[in-house]
C-alpha cells in the first residue's frame, strides 16, 4: 500500500508542473480546479501515510506482545 501513497504524491507534483507551465493559458476555473486537485492529492498522500504508519506501529506492538507472551 506504500506505493499508492507515492502515486498520490506524483499526481500532486504533475499537477503543480502542469499548472506552472500553462498558467498563462488556463482560465480561472481551470486554475482553481487544478489547485483543488493538488490539495486533494496532497491530503490523500498525507492521510494514507499517517494511517499506514499508525497501522505499522500497532502491528509491531502486537507482535512484540505476542513474542513476550510466548517467552513466558
Secondary structure, DSSP 4 states (H G I P E B T S, - for coil): -HHHHHHHHHHHHHHHHHHHHSGGGS-HHHHHHHHHHHHHHHHHHHHHHHHHHHHHHHHHHHHHHHHHHHH-
